[in-house]
Amino acid sequence: MARQDYLIALGSNMRHALYGSPRALIAAALKALDNATCQVVSVSRVIETPPLGPSRRRYANAAAIVRTYREPDAMLRKLQAIEHRFGRRRTGKAWSARTLDLDIVLWSGGAWAHDDGESSLVIPHPFFRERAFVLGPAATIAGRWRDPLSGLTVRHLSARLTKPLPAPR
């Protein structure tokens, strides 16, 4: 397989006993991701955002470009293994507090969908176009990357999402 680039969204809103604050946890997760089989090429700054859903804790969010020879399913397994190592337990509750969330947003291979009954993966991430906490950091490091479904760049998608609404007449 050829070398692939992935745009990964990182998020955390819980302290970790070993690593500390959500910001520190993201930094540690990036170090865990950067190894012999994966190279972290670029990282956005970390931003703080309000939570979606019932969680009351603010999130630390960032984006990274990672280069690897892994296929998308193997990359997903690697990200899930890192999440688990950092204390993530999948409860089935959407938008609950979590130590670490790592999502594949885009990859250099275009669109991808796979469901084997145990896990499913859809690239581009189905909701990334609606999430400023993903698009904002992503636009700073992968602004020219294109959404394979809409053809729009990440920078354009971010601008559309954050564009102020016109004042009522």
C-alpha positions in Angstrom: 0.0 0.0 0.0 1.1 3.6 -0.7 1.7 6.2 2.0 -1.5 7.9 3.1 -2.2 11.2 4.9 -5.0 11.4 7.4 -6.6 14.4 9.0 -7.4 13.5 12.6 -9.6 15.4 15.0 -8.5 15.2 18.7 -10.7 16.1 21.7 -10.7 15.7 25.4 -12.8 17.1 28.3 -11.6 15.0 31.3 -8.5 15.2 33.4 -6.3 12.1 33.3 -4.6 10.8 36.5 -1.2 10.4 34.7 -1.3 13.1 32.0 -3.3 15.9 33.7 -5.5 18.4 31.9 -7.3 17.8 28.6 -4.7 19.9 26.8 -1.8 17.8 28.3 -3.7 14.7 27.3 -3.9 15.8 23.7 -0.2 16.5 23.7 0.5 13.0 25.1 -1.8 11.3 22.6 0.0 13.1 19.7 3.3 11.6 21.1 1.7 8.2 21.2 0.6 8.5 17.7 4.0 9.6 16.4 6.0 6.4 16.1 7.7 4.0 13.7 4.4 3.4 11.7 2.8 6.8 11.9 4.4 10.3 11.5 2.6 13.3 12.8 3.3 15.9 10.1 1.4 18.9 11.4 -0.6 19.9 14.4 -3.0 22.8 15.0 -3.1 24.8 18.1 -5.5 23.5 20.8 -8.7 25.4 21.3 -11.3 25.3 24.0 -14.9 24.7 23.0 -18.3 24.2 24.8 -19.6 20.6 24.9 -22.2 19.2 22.6 -25.0 17.4 24.4 -25.3 16.8 28.2 -21.6 17.0 29.2 -20.9 20.1 31.2 -17.1 20.1 30.8 -15.5 22.3 28.1 -13.4 20.4 25.5 -9.9 20.9 24.3 -9.8 20.3 20.6 -7.1 20.1 17.9 -6.4 18.6 14.5 -3.3 16.7 13.2 -2.1 15.4 9.9 -0.7 11.9 10.2 1.2 10.1 7.5 1.3 6.3 7.5 1.1 3.2 5.3 -2.0 2.0 7.2 -5.3 1.4 5.4 -8.3 3.3 7.0 -9.6 0.3 9.0 -6.1 -0.3 10.4 -5.8 3.4 11.2 -9.1 3.3 13.0 -8.0 0.3 15.1 -4.7 2.2 16.0 -6.7 5.3 17.1 -9.1 3.2 19.2 -6.2 1.4 20.8 -4.7 4.8 21.8 -8.0 6.0 23.1 -8.3 2.9 25.2 -4.8 3.2 26.5 -5.6 6.8 27.6 -8.7 5.6 29.5 -11.5 5.9 26.9 -14.3 3.5 27.6 -17.0 3.3 25.0 -20.3 3.4 26.9 -22.6 3.9 23.9 -23.7 7.3 25.3 -23.4 10.0 22.6 -21.6 13.2 23.6 -20.6 12.0 27.1 -17.5 13.2 28.8 -14.4 11.4 27.6 -10.7 11.3 28.3 -9.8 11.2 24.6 -11.6 11.2 21.3 -9.7 10.5 18.0 -11.6 10.7 14.8 -10.5 10.3 11.2 -12.0 13.3 9.4 -10.4 13.0 5.9 -7.7 11.0 4.2 -5.7 11.3 1.0 -7.5 8.4 -0.6 -10.9 10.1 -0.9 -14.1 8.6 0.4 -14.2 5.3 2.3 -17.0 3.3 3.9 -16.7 0.0 5.7 -18.8 -1.9 8.2 -17.8 -5.4 9.4 -20.3 -5.8 12.1 -17.8 -5.0 14.9 -16.8 -1.5 13.8 -17.8 0.9 11.1 -15.9 3.7 9.4 -17.0 6.4 7.1 -14.6 8.9 5.6 -15.2 11.8 5.3 -16.5 11.9 8.9 -20.3 12.3 8.5 -20.6 15.4 10.7 -17.3 17.2 10.2 -18.9 19.9 8.0 -21.2 20.9 10.8 -18.5 21.2 13.6 -16.6 24.4 14.0 -14.4 22.7 16.7 -13.2 20.3 13.9 -13.1 22.7 11.0 -11.4 25.6 12.8 -8.3 23.7 13.8 -8.3 21.6 10.6 -8.4 24.8 8.4 -5.1 26.0 9.9 -3.2 22.8 8.9 -5.2 21.3 6.1 -7.1 24.3 4.6 -6.5 23.2 1.0 -7.7 19.6 1.6 -10.9 18.9 -0.3 -14.0 17.2 1.0 -14.3 14.4 -1.6 -18.1 14.6 -1.5 -18.7 18.4 -1.8 -15.5 19.3 -3.6 -15.1 22.2 -1.1 -11.8 22.9 0.7 -11.6 22.6 4.5 -11.0 26.4 4.6 -14.1 27.0 2.6 -16.2 24.7 4.7 -14.9 26.5 7.9 -15.7 29.9 6.4 -19.3 28.8 5.5 -19.9 27.4 9.0 -18.5 30.5 10.8 -19.9 33.2 8.5 -22.1 35.6 10.4 -25.7 35.6 9.4 -27.0 38.8 7.6 -28.8 41.2 9.9 -32.6 41.1 9.6 -34.2 43.9 7.6 
